[in-house]
Amino acid sequence: MEDKKATITAVSTIIVLSIFIIVARVSLKLSKPFFLIAGASGSVILAVFAHLIIRRRYKHSRKLLESQLVSQGMELRIEYSFLRKVAGVPTKFRYKELEEATDNFQALLGQGSSASVFKGILNDGTSVAVKRIEGEKHGEKEFQAEVSAIASVQHVHLLRLLGYCIIAGGPRFLVYEFISNGSLDCWIFQGRSNRNQPGGCLSWGLRYRVAIDVAKALCYLHNDCRSKILHLDIKPENILLDENYRAIVADFGLSKLMGRDESKVITNIRGTRGYLAPEWLLEHGVSAKSDVYSYGMVVLEMIGGRRNVCLVQNGNDKSQSKWQYFPKIVNQKMREGKLMEVVDYRLAESGGIDEREVRRLVFVAFWCIQERAQLRPSMGQVVEMLQGRVPVEEPPDTQMIIVDLLAVDEEELPDAHNMAPMAAIRTQPIDNSLPTTSTYSLDMSVLSAR
């Protein structure tokens, strides 16, 4: 519309100028040089108007193109963001965003040896758990292990990774969805709900369902991912409960990827004492069956509502205290047919426990913690047994791994962030060929047959 007005103005000006020249020639009888000058001036005026019209049209076209590009760019960014969320691709956050979301990292949810977890709320209102991984060398390894393991997997019982943040020469950050009911340890161990997490006594029915949920998650990691994923740190602290008390497996900082053609991998001893499979301690390499062992130990703790390793004190005399190994007690009660005596006393008092489910869960747990890895079931078989699809036979009466807790004092008891420590059988002197990070004494003859 503006271009049209400019054109009409230019044409009108030329017509008026032409009429003026004609009238001047007739009435004033001016000389030819005057008309040459007037014609040149008219041409200049016409050129200026033409330039203005072309420039105006160019600016208009450019603005239109820019607006189209901006609109398309916004649409592409929105579409890209949407596709990232749908596909589960982690988002790269700025440090400033995480600092604001966590109120400068004030709401501490939990803390470990190399990482701390904080609650936060993103700008869009999404509640998140921000894991800050410290340490340059160890932190980088844990960060890479966690991202490579969990970034591309999608499962209802696996914690979802929303994004990450890397600071050059500083800590790494992983942003996870926030799980409202905290970790399992606060719901099965008495006195564990005094932290910044909810807790209580989880009912028997929910404990049984949690056992199935965790088994399904591990089955997915071992069998349905492109690369087999070993979690290698299954424990109650790494199992979260959502608003419906469904289990979510978390913390993949120690995980290991395995090729489909690999049966085991060799790695340094790491993880949590009390849940490490015997073959790991013997440096025979780890496999999916190592996760099965850890799972079995967790199931026993859910049944009894107590740590597998605990200190029993006789009266007020601390010197008379001794360490007690819960799996050995359960094994004895299982042989005596008195399994109900090992169930969490809080559940036993309330009643409503299905003794058949207790028996099935105990049997499955003891199959999982068999010393010989080849005797343990796969996680797929565990799911079928717990769901009653296949019968569960009574496990063999194997030699039990007795926890002796050599060189461990009372200060190393399990607390809010450290699991029960583990030693092993005191039938031979300590084997100095084993890693020195923990104190172990093993009877090699028990586990040498493979």
Rosetta blueprint (number, residue, H / E / L):
1 M L
2 E H
3 D H
4 K H
5 K H
6 A H
7 T H
8 I H
9 T H
10 A H
11 V H
12 S H
13 T H
14 I H
15 I H
16 V H
17 L H
18 S H
19 I H
20 F H
21 I H
22 I H
23 V H
24 A H
25 R H
26 V H
27 S H
28 L H
29 K L
30 L L
31 S L
32 K H
33 P H
34 F H
35 F H
36 L H
37 I H
38 A H
39 G H
40 A H
41 S H
42 G H
43 S H
44 V H
45 I H
46 L H
47 A H
48 V H
49 F H
50 A H
51 H H
52 L H
53 I H
54 I H
55 R H
56 R H
57 R H
58 Y H
59 K H
60 H H
61 S H
62 R H
63 K H
64 L H
65 L H
66 E H
67 S H
68 Q H
69 L H
70 V H
71 S H
72 Q H
73 G H
74 M H
75 E H
76 L H
77 R H
78 I H
79 E H
80 Y H
81 S H
82 F H
83 L H
84 R H
85 K H
86 V H
87 A H
88 G L
89 V L
90 P L
91 T E
92 K E
93 F L
94 R L
95 Y H
96 K H
97 E H
98 L H
99 E H
100 E H
101 A H
102 T L
103 D L
104 N L
105 F L
106 Q L
107 A L
108 L E
109 L E
110 G E
111 Q E
112 G L
113 S L
114 S L
115 A E
116 S E
117 V E
118 F E
119 K E
120 G E
121 I E
122 L L
123 N L
124 D L
125 G L
126 T L
127 S E
128 V E
129 A E
130 V E
131 K E
132 R E
133 I E
134 E L
135 G L
136 E H
137 K H
138 H H
139 G H
140 E H
141 K H
142 E H
143 F H
144 Q H
145 A H
146 E H
147 V H
148 S H
149 A H
150 I H
151 A L
152 S L
153 V L
154 Q L
155 H L
156 V L
157 H L
158 L E
159 L L
160 R L
161 L E
162 L E
163 G E
164 Y E
165 C E
166 I E
167 I L
168 A L
169 G L
170 G L
171 P L
172 R E
173 F E
174 L E
175 V E
176 Y E
177 E E
178 F L
179 I L
180 S L
181 N L
182 G L
183 S E
184 L L
185 D H
186 C H
187 W H
188 I H
189 F L
190 Q L
191 G L
192 R L
193 S L
194 N L
195 R L
196 N L
197 Q L
198 P L
199 G L
200 G L
201 C L
202 L L
203 S L
204 W H
205 G H
206 L H
207 R H
208 Y H
209 R H
210 V H
211 A H
212 I H
213 D H
214 V H
215 A H
216 K H
217 A H
218 L H
219 C H
220 Y H
221 L H
222 H H
223 N H
224 D L
225 C L
226 R L
227 S L
228 K E
229 I E
230 L E
231 H L
232 L L
233 D L
234 I L
235 K L
236 P H
237 E H
238 N H
239 I E
240 L E
241 L E
242 D L
243 E L
244 N L
245 Y L
246 R L
247 A E
248 I E
249 V E
250 A L
251 D L
252 F L
253 G L
254 L L
255 S L
256 K E
257 L E
258 M E
259 G L
260 R L
261 D L
262 E L
263 S L
264 K L
265 V E
266 I L
267 T L
268 N L
269 I L
270 R L
271 G L
272 T L
273 R L
274 G L
275 Y L
276 L L
277 A L
278 P H
279 E H
280 W H
281 L H
282 L L
283 E L
284 H L
285 G L
286 V E
287 S L
288 A H
289 K H
290 S H
291 D H
292 V H
293 Y H
294 S H
295 Y H
296 G H
297 M H
298 V H
299 V H
300 L H
301 E H
302 M H
303 I H
304 G H
305 G L
306 R L
307 R L
308 N L
309 V E
310 C E
311 L E
312 V E
313 Q L
314 N L
315 G L
316 N L
317 D L
318 K H
319 S H
320 Q H
321 S L
322 K E
323 W E
324 Q E
325 Y E
326 F H
327 P H
328 K H
329 I H
330 V H
331 N H
332 Q H
333 K H
334 M H
335 R H
336 E H
337 G L
338 K L
339 L H
340 M H
341 E H
342 V H
343 V L
344 D L
345 Y H
346 R H
347 L H
348 A H
349 E H
350 S H
351 G L
352 G L
353 I L
354 D L
355 E H
356 R H
357 E H
358 V H
359 R H
360 R H
361 L H
362 V H
363 F H
364 V H
365 A H
366 F H
367 W H
368 C H
369 I L
370 Q L
371 E L
372 R L
373 A H
374 Q H
375 L H
376 R L
377 P L
378 S L
379 M H
380 G H
381 Q H
382 V H
383 V H
384 E H
385 M H
386 L H
387 Q L
388 G L
389 R L
390 V L
391 P L
392 V L
393 E L
394 E L
395 P L
396 P L
397 D L
398 T L
399 Q L
400 M L
401 I L
402 I L
403 V L
404 D L
405 L L
406 L L
407 A L
408 V L
409 D L
410 E H
411 E H
412 E H
413 L L
414 P L
415 D L
416 A L
417 H L
418 N L
419 M L
420 A L
421 P L
422 M L
423 A L
424 A L
425 I L
426 R L
427 T L
428 Q L
429 P L
430 I L
431 D L
432 N L
433 S L
434 L L
435 P L
436 T L
437 T L
438 S L
439 T L
440 Y L
441 S L
442 L L
443 D L
444 M H
445 S H
446 V H
447 L H
448 S L
449 A L
450 R L
